[in-house]
Amino acid sequence: MRRVWGIIILLGFLIAVSACSQEEDATADGDSTITYAYWDKNQEDMLKGIVQEFNQEYPNIHVKLELTPYDQYFTKLDAAATGGGLPDVFWMNGPNFVKYASNDMLEPINEYIEEDNLDLSPYPEGLLGLYQYEKTTYALPKDYDTVGLWYNKELFDKAGVSYPDETWKWEDLVDASKKLTNPDKDIYGVAAYIQDAQASYFNTILANNGYVISEDKKESGFDDPNTIEGLQKYHDLIHKHEVSPTHAQMETTEAASMFESGKVAMLFQASYMIPQFKANEYTNENVDVALLPEMKKRANVIHGLGNVIAKNSANKAAAWEFVKFLSSEKAATMQAESGIIPAYEGTQDAWLKSTPNFNLQAFLDMAEVAEPYPVSKDTDKWSSIIQDNLAKAWSGQMTVEEASEVIDKEMEKVLEEE
């Protein structure tokens, strides 16, 4: 019996020693491996550089990067949230924020901010407000983006057309597009795509004095004549003026790809495409960007990403240190140099200098006439309604007015349920 107890005691001792050894190893390693999820491959190298800089200060916090393409990103997050396995830190956008915050999936960071006496003054108030729910802050801003008119200088020069500038009205864009379109060579003056609402038709709605959703988030704007007219003008580029590829063509080949191959002369596109156009040899040498043309006014959508912490993270302290660094002046400068507009005020000069061959000032100027990205609690639901019905209008199955009527009715139902 004594021998048995001796064996038990010895085993207990060995287990304790092993546990202590593991604890020492964990302490040496920081016991803080965290995951960081994002969706833009164009930013991958920059993010790796930020992690390296972060590890200069926090060598014991190991960051595992998880890239998921945007069209799969939130589907994957939703599944992970259901299973309690969200990444420790991840990118969040306006359309999905309220859903995650209201369902207690995100870690509130007010106390972290107060304990560290973190100065929030360098961040735009609009972006901070975008990630607040019921007076609670859940994210620090990462970046912001506005929309400009990208154009192909080579195609403009060959057609003898003057480059876009701050004097351009919508009619100037239409006239230039007609001169730039060359059916024999499959070259189009502009691409009136709808696959990215933020970079495309949202802007013609706003510029025509329309709106997507009311400020109180209770009403759809798709019964507003200005909204319908703004959509119609964009739609006419395909079906009336015939200066844009068809919806079917742009479903097969993305508008940005057509632009990069010299088949489209102009493109509404956001500043988040700078790294891609910079990396492409053809666009890096042959394109530039200007202000969007005026309709009834000049306007565009502004949006920005935030870095959030999962409520169920087992490494919240380490995650917070990483989130702070991601939104620091150092990280913002690295973003700026890679072509991303940083949210941290005072680092935009580095962004302007990052790509001198592009007129990046246009995006900062567009920020002065920008309106917030339209969101509500169930943004995804009504966004799908808009996309599905506009796709039918763009493919010729219904008119813009018919599509707007359907959108308005279905969107109002969603908003009522909210």
VEXDREN-2710 file (C-alpha; in Angstrom, 1 decimal):
% VEXDREN-2710
k/r/px/py/pz
1/MET/0.0/0.0/0.0
2/ARG/2.9/2.3/0.9
3/ARG/4.5/1.5/-2.4
4/VAL/1.3/2.5/-4.2
5/TRP/1.1/5.8/-2.4
6/GLY/4.7/6.4/-3.1
7/ILE/4.0/5.9/-6.8
8/ILE/1.0/8.2/-6.7
9/ILE/3.0/10.9/-4.8
10/LEU/5.9/10.6/-7.4
11/LEU/3.5/10.9/-10.3
12/GLY/1.9/13.9/-8.7
13/PHE/5.3/15.5/-8.3
14/LEU/6.2/14.8/-11.9
15/ILE/3.0/16.2/-13.1
16/ALA/3.5/19.3/-11.0
17/VAL/7.1/19.7/-12.4
18/SER/5.8/19.3/-15.9
19/ALA/3.1/21.9/-15.3
20/CYS/5.6/24.3/-13.9
21/SER/7.9/23.7/-16.9
22/GLN/5.0/24.3/-19.3
23/GLU/4.0/27.5/-17.4
24/GLU/7.6/28.7/-17.6
25/ASP/7.6/28.0/-21.3
26/ALA/4.3/29.8/-21.7
27/THR/5.6/32.8/-19.8
28/ALA/8.8/32.8/-21.9
29/ASP/6.7/32.8/-25.0
30/GLY/4.2/35.2/-23.5
31/ASP/1.4/32.6/-23.8
32/SER/-0.2/35.0/-26.2
33/THR/-0.6/33.8/-29.7
34/ILE/-3.4/35.8/-31.3
35/THR/-5.1/35.6/-34.6
36/TYR/-5.8/38.6/-36.8
37/ALA/-8.3/38.2/-39.6
38/TYR/-8.6/40.5/-42.7
39/TRP/-9.8/40.3/-46.3
40/ASP/-7.6/42.4/-48.6
41/LYS/-4.6/40.5/-50.0
42/ASN/-3.3/43.8/-51.4
43/GLN/-2.5/44.7/-47.8
44/GLU/-0.9/41.5/-46.8
45/ASP/2.7/42.6/-47.1
46/MET/2.0/45.8/-45.3
47/LEU/0.3/43.9/-42.4
48/LYS/3.3/41.5/-42.2
49/GLY/5.5/44.6/-41.8
50/ILE/3.3/46.0/-39.1
51/VAL/3.4/42.7/-37.2
52/GLN/7.2/42.8/-37.4
53/GLU/7.3/46.3/-36.0
54/PHE/4.8/45.3/-33.3
55/ASN/7.1/42.4/-32.3
56/GLN/10.0/44.8/-31.8
57/GLU/8.0/46.1/-28.8
58/TYR/6.1/43.0/-27.9
59/PRO/8.3/40.0/-28.9
60/ASN/6.2/37.6/-26.8
61/ILE/2.9/38.3/-28.5
62/HIS/2.7/36.2/-31.7
63/VAL/0.3/37.2/-34.3
64/LYS/-1.1/34.7/-36.8
65/LEU/-2.5/36.4/-39.9
66/GLU/-5.7/34.9/-41.4
67/LEU/-6.6/36.1/-45.0
68/THR/-10.2/35.4/-46.2
69/PRO/-11.5/37.0/-49.5
70/TYR/-14.2/39.5/-48.8
71/ASP/-17.0/37.5/-50.5
72/GLN/-16.4/34.7/-47.9
73/TYR/-15.2/36.8/-45.0
74/PHE/-18.4/37.5/-43.1
75/THR/-19.9/34.1/-43.9
76/LYS/-16.8/32.6/-42.2
77/LEU/-17.0/35.0/-39.3
78/ASP/-20.7/34.3/-38.8
79/ALA/-20.0/30.6/-38.6
80/ALA/-17.1/31.2/-36.3
81/ALA/-19.3/33.4/-34.0
82/THR/-21.9/30.7/-33.8
83/GLY/-19.3/28.2/-32.7
84/GLY/-17.6/30.6/-30.3
85/GLY/-14.4/30.6/-32.4
86/LEU/-14.0/34.2/-33.7
87/PRO/-10.4/35.4/-34.4
88/ASP/-8.9/37.4/-31.5
89/VAL/-8.7/40.6/-33.6
90/PHE/-10.4/41.2/-36.9
91/TRP/-11.4/43.8/-39.5
92/MET/-14.9/45.2/-39.1
93/ASN/-16.9/47.4/-41.5
94/GLY/-19.9/49.6/-41.0
95/PRO/-22.5/47.4/-42.7
96/ASN/-21.8/44.6/-40.3
97/PHE/-20.8/46.3/-37.1
98/VAL/-24.2/46.8/-35.5
99/LYS/-25.1/43.2/-36.0
100/TYR/-22.0/42.0/-34.2
101/ALA/-22.1/44.6/-31.4
102/SER/-25.8/44.1/-30.7
103/ASN/-25.3/40.4/-30.4
104/ASP/-22.5/40.7/-27.9
105/MET/-19.8/39.3/-30.2
106/LEU/-17.4/42.2/-29.7
107/GLU/-15.4/43.2/-26.7
108/PRO/-16.2/46.8/-25.5
109/ILE/-13.0/48.8/-25.3
110/ASN/-14.1/51.9/-23.3
111/GLU/-12.4/50.7/-20.1
112/TYR/-9.2/49.8/-22.0
113/ILE/-9.1/53.3/-23.5
114/GLU/-9.6/54.9/-20.1
115/GLU/-7.1/52.7/-18.3
116/ASP/-4.4/53.5/-20.9
117/ASN/-5.4/57.2/-21.2
118/LEU/-5.5/56.7/-24.9
119/ASP/-5.8/59.9/-26.9
120/LEU/-8.6/59.6/-29.5
121/SER/-8.2/63.1/-30.9
122/PRO/-6.1/61.9/-34.0
123/TYR/-9.1/59.9/-35.3
124/PRO/-12.0/61.4/-37.2
125/GLU/-15.1/61.7/-35.1
126/GLY/-17.2/60.2/-37.8
127/LEU/-15.1/57.0/-37.9
128/LEU/-15.1/56.7/-34.1
129/GLY/-18.9/57.2/-34.1
130/LEU/-19.3/54.5/-36.8
131/TYR/-18.0/51.9/-34.3
132/GLN/-20.0/53.0/-31.3
133/TYR/-23.2/51.2/-30.3
134/GLU/-25.4/52.3/-27.4
135/LYS/-22.7/54.8/-26.3
136/THR/-20.1/52.0/-26.2
137/THR/-16.9/52.0/-28.3
138/TYR/-15.9/48.7/-29.9
139/ALA/-13.2/49.5/-32.4
140/LEU/-10.3/51.8/-33.1
141/PRO/-10.3/53.2/-36.7
142/LYS/-7.8/51.7/-39.1
143/ASP/-8.3/53.7/-42.3
144/TYR/-10.8/55.4/-44.4
145/ASP/-11.6/55.5/-48.1
146/THR/-13.3/57.9/-50.5
147/VAL/-14.2/57.6/-54.2
148/GLY/-12.6/59.2/-57.2
149/LEU/-12.7/59.0/-61.0
150/TRP/-9.8/56.9/-62.3
151/TYR/-8.9/57.5/-65.9
152/ASN/-6.5/56.0/-68.5
153/LYS/-4.2/58.8/-69.8
154/GLU/-3.1/56.7/-72.7
155/LEU/-6.6/56.2/-74.0
156/PHE/-7.5/59.9/-73.5
157/ASP/-4.4/61.0/-75.4
158/LYS/-5.1/58.6/-78.3
159/ALA/-8.7/60.0/-78.5
160/GLY/-7.6/63.6/-78.1
161/VAL/-9.8/64.1/-75.1
162/SER/-8.8/66.4/-72.2
163/TYR/-8.3/64.8/-68.8
164/PRO/-11.0/65.0/-66.2
165/ASP/-10.7/67.9/-63.8
166/GLU/-12.6/69.8/-61.0
167/THR/-14.8/71.5/-63.6
168/TRP/-16.4/68.3/-64.9
169/LYS/-20.1/67.9/-64.8
170/TRP/-22.0/64.6/-65.4
171/GLU/-22.5/65.7/-69.1
172/ASP/-18.7/66.0/-69.5
173/LEU/-18.3/62.4/-68.4
174/VAL/-20.9/61.3/-70.9
175/ASP/-19.4/63.3/-73.8
176/ALA/-15.9/62.1/-73.1
177/SER/-17.1/58.5/-72.8
178/LYS/-18.7/58.7/-76.3
179/LYS/-15.4/59.9/-77.8
180/LEU/-13.4/57.3/-75.9
181/THR/-15.6/54.3/-76.8
182/ASN/-14.2/52.2/-79.7
183/PRO/-16.4/49.2/-80.4
184/ASP/-14.0/47.8/-83.0
185/LYS/-11.3/47.4/-80.4
186/ASP/-13.7/46.6/-77.5
187/ILE/-12.7/49.8/-75.7
188/TYR/-15.3/51.5/-73.6
189/GLY/-15.4/55.1/-72.2
190/VAL/-16.5/54.1/-68.8
191/ALA/-17.6/51.0/-66.8
192/ALA/-21.1/51.4/-65.1
193/TYR/-20.7/48.4/-62.8
194/ILE/-22.8/47.8/-59.7
195/GLN/-20.9/44.9/-58.0
196/ASP/-19.4/47.4/-55.4
197/ALA/-22.2/49.7/-54.3
198/GLN/-19.8/51.9/-52.2
199/ALA/-17.6/52.7/-55.2
200/SER/-20.3/52.9/-57.8
201/TYR/-24.0/53.8/-57.7
202/PHE/-24.2/55.0/-54.1
203/ASN/-22.2/58.0/-55.4
204/THR/-24.5/58.9/-58.3
205/ILE/-27.5/58.6/-55.8
206/LEU/-25.8/61.1/-53.4
207/ALA/-24.6/63.4/-56.2
208/ASN/-28.1/63.7/-57.5
209/ASN/-29.4/64.7/-54.0
210/GLY/-30.9/61.3/-53.4
211/TYR/-30.3/59.0/-50.4
212/VAL/-30.1/55.3/-49.7
213/ILE/-31.5/55.3/-46.1
214/SER/-32.9/58.1/-44.0
215/GLU/-30.8/59.5/-41.1
216/ASP/-33.1/57.9/-38.5
217/LYS/-32.6/54.5/-40.3
218/LYS/-36.4/54.1/-40.6
219/GLU/-37.1/54.8/-44.3
220/SER/-35.7/53.7/-47.7
221/GLY/-34.7/56.4/-50.1
222/PHE/-35.6/54.4/-53.2
223/ASP/-39.0/56.2/-53.6
224/ASP/-37.2/59.5/-53.9
225/PRO/-37.2/60.9/-57.5
226/ASN/-33.6/62.2/-57.0
227/THR/-32.4/58.7/-56.0
228/ILE/-34.2/57.1/-59.0
229/GLU/-32.7/59.7/-61.4
230/GLY/-29.2/59.2/-60.0
231/LEU/-29.5/55.5/-60.7
232/GLN/-31.0/56.2/-64.1
233/LYS/-28.1/58.4/-65.2
234/TYR/-25.6/55.7/-64.2
235/HIS/-27.8/53.0/-65.9
236/ASP/-28.0/55.1/-69.1
237/LEU/-24.2/54.7/-69.6
238/ILE/-25.0/51.1/-70.7
239/HIS/-28.5/51.1/-72.1
240/LYS/-28.8/54.6/-73.6
241/HIS/-25.3/55.9/-74.4
242/GLU/-23.7/52.5/-74.9
243/VAL/-20.4/53.7/-73.6
244/SER/-20.0/51.0/-70.9
245/PRO/-19.6/47.2/-71.0
246/THR/-22.9/45.3/-70.4
247/HIS/-23.8/44.0/-66.9
248/ALA/-23.2/40.5/-68.3
249/GLN/-19.7/41.4/-69.5
250/MET/-18.8/42.8/-66.1
251/GLU/-20.2/39.8/-64.3
252/THR/-17.8/37.7/-66.4
253/THR/-14.8/40.0/-66.1
254/GLU/-14.6/42.6/-63.3
255/ALA/-14.7/46.2/-64.3
256/ALA/-11.3/46.8/-62.5
257/SER/-9.7/44.1/-64.6
258/MET/-11.0/45.7/-67.8
259/PHE/-9.5/49.0/-66.6
260/GLU/-6.2/47.3/-65.8
261/SER/-6.0/45.9/-69.3
262/GLY/-6.8/49.1/-71.1
263/LYS/-10.3/48.2/-72.2
264/VAL/-12.1/50.8/-70.1
265/ALA/-11.0/54.5/-70.0
266/MET/-12.8/55.6/-66.8
267/LEU/-13.9/54.0/-63.6
268/PHE/-15.5/55.1/-60.4
269/GLN/-13.4/53.4/-57.8
270/ALA/-12.4/53.9/-54.1
271/SER/-9.0/54.7/-52.7
272/TYR/-8.6/51.2/-51.4
273/MET/-7.8/50.2/-55.0
274/ILE/-4.5/52.2/-55.0
275/PRO/-2.3/49.3/-53.9
276/GLN/-3.7/47.1/-56.7
277/PHE/-3.4/49.8/-59.4
278/LYS/0.1/50.6/-58.1
279/ALA/1.2/47.0/-58.3
280/ASN/-0.2/46.6/-61.9
281/GLU/2.6/47.7/-64.3
282/TYR/0.1/49.0/-66.9
283/THR/-2.0/51.1/-64.5
284/ASN/0.9/52.3/-62.5
285/GLU/2.3/53.9/-65.7
286/ASN/-0.8/54.9/-67.6
287/VAL/-3.6/56.0/-65.2
288/ASP/-4.4/58.8/-62.8
289/VAL/-7.4/59.9/-60.7
290/ALA/-9.6/63.0/-60.5
291/LEU/-12.6/64.3/-58.6
292/LEU/-15.9/62.6/-59.4
293/PRO/-18.0/64.8/-61.7
294/GLU/-20.8/66.9/-60.4
295/MET/-24.5/66.0/-60.9
296/LYS/-26.7/68.3/-58.8
297/LYS/-23.7/68.5/-56.5
298/ARG/-20.4/66.7/-56.0
299/ALA/-20.6/63.9/-53.4
300/ASN/-19.3/60.5/-52.5
301/VAL/-19.4/57.8/-49.8
302/ILE/-16.8/57.8/-47.0
303/HIS/-16.2/54.6/-45.1
304/GLY/-13.5/53.2/-42.9
305/LEU/-12.5/50.0/-41.3
306/GLY/-12.1/49.3/-37.6
307/ASN/-10.0/46.8/-35.7
308/VAL/-12.2/44.9/-33.1
309/ILE/-11.6/42.3/-30.4
310/ALA/-13.7/39.2/-30.1
311/LYS/-15.8/39.0/-27.0
312/ASN/-14.7/35.3/-26.5
313/SER/-11.0/35.9/-27.1
314/ALA/-8.8/34.1/-24.5
315/ASN/-6.1/36.7/-25.0
316/LYS/-7.8/40.0/-24.6
317/ALA/-4.9/41.8/-23.0
318/ALA/-2.6/40.9/-25.9
319/ALA/-5.3/41.6/-28.4
320/TRP/-5.8/45.1/-27.0
321/GLU/-2.0/45.9/-27.2
322/PHE/-2.1/44.8/-30.9
323/VAL/-5.3/46.8/-31.6
324/LYS/-3.6/49.9/-30.1
325/PHE/-0.5/49.4/-32.2
326/LEU/-2.6/48.9/-35.4
327/SER/-4.2/52.3/-34.9
328/SER/-0.9/54.0/-33.8
329/GLU/0.9/56.7/-35.6
330/LYS/3.7/54.2/-36.6
331/ALA/1.2/51.7/-38.1
332/ALA/-0.7/54.5/-39.8
333/THR/2.5/55.8/-41.4
334/MET/3.2/52.3/-42.7
335/GLN/-0.3/52.1/-44.1
336/ALA/0.1/55.5/-45.7
337/GLU/3.3/54.5/-47.4
338/SER/1.6/51.4/-48.9
339/GLY/-1.2/53.5/-50.4
340/ILE/-4.0/53.2/-47.7
341/ILE/-5.4/56.4/-46.3
342/PRO/-4.7/56.1/-42.6
343/ALA/-7.3/57.2/-40.0
344/TYR/-4.6/58.8/-37.8
345/GLU/-4.6/62.5/-38.5
346/GLY/-1.2/63.9/-39.5
347/THR/0.0/60.9/-41.4
348/GLN/-1.7/61.7/-44.7
349/ASP/1.4/63.5/-46.1
350/ALA/3.2/60.2/-46.1
351/TRP/0.2/58.8/-48.0
352/LEU/0.3/61.5/-50.6
353/LYS/4.0/60.9/-51.2
354/SER/3.6/57.2/-51.4
355/THR/2.5/57.2/-55.0
356/PRO/3.5/60.5/-56.6
357/ASN/2.4/59.4/-60.1
358/PHE/-1.3/59.3/-58.9
359/ASN/-3.1/62.5/-57.9
360/LEU/-4.0/61.2/-54.5
361/GLN/-5.1/64.6/-53.3
362/ALA/-8.3/64.0/-55.2
363/PHE/-9.4/61.5/-52.5
364/LEU/-8.7/63.9/-49.7
365/ASP/-10.7/66.6/-51.5
366/MET/-13.5/64.1/-52.0
367/ALA/-13.5/63.6/-48.2
368/GLU/-14.7/67.2/-47.9
369/VAL/-17.9/66.4/-49.8
370/ALA/-18.4/62.9/-48.4
371/GLU/-21.4/61.4/-46.7
372/PRO/-21.2/58.4/-44.4
373/TYR/-21.7/54.9/-45.7
374/PRO/-25.4/54.0/-45.3
375/VAL/-26.0/51.4/-42.6
376/SER/-28.6/50.1/-40.1
377/LYS/-28.9/47.0/-37.9
378/ASP/-29.6/44.6/-40.7
379/THR/-27.7/46.3/-43.5
380/ASP/-26.9/43.0/-45.2
381/LYS/-30.6/42.2/-45.6
382/TRP/-31.5/45.3/-47.5
383/SER/-28.2/45.5/-49.3
384/SER/-29.0/42.2/-50.9
385/ILE/-32.4/43.4/-51.9
386/ILE/-30.8/46.4/-53.6
387/GLN/-28.2/44.4/-55.4
388/ASP/-30.6/41.7/-56.6
389/ASN/-33.1/44.1/-58.1
390/LEU/-30.5/46.5/-59.6
391/ALA/-28.9/43.5/-61.3
392/LYS/-32.2/42.8/-63.0
393/ALA/-32.4/46.4/-64.1
394/TRP/-28.8/46.5/-65.3
395/SER/-29.4/43.3/-67.3
396/GLY/-32.6/44.7/-68.9
397/GLN/-35.1/42.5/-67.1
398/MET/-36.9/45.5/-65.6
399/THR/-36.6/49.3/-65.6
400/VAL/-34.8/51.4/-63.0
401/GLU/-38.1/52.7/-61.8
402/GLU/-39.6/49.2/-61.4
403/ALA/-36.5/48.0/-59.6
404/SER/-36.6/51.0/-57.3
405/GLU/-40.2/50.4/-56.5
406/VAL/-39.5/46.8/-55.5
407/ILE/-36.4/47.8/-53.5
408/ASP/-38.3/50.5/-51.6
409/LYS/-41.2/48.2/-50.5
410/GLU/-38.9/45.3/-49.5
411/MET/-36.4/47.6/-47.8
412/GLU/-39.1/49.3/-45.8
413/LYS/-40.2/45.8/-44.5
414/VAL/-36.7/45.1/-43.2
415/LEU/-36.4/48.5/-41.6
416/GLU/-39.8/48.1/-39.9
417/GLU/-38.6/44.8/-38.4
418/GLU/-35.5/46.5/-37.1
END
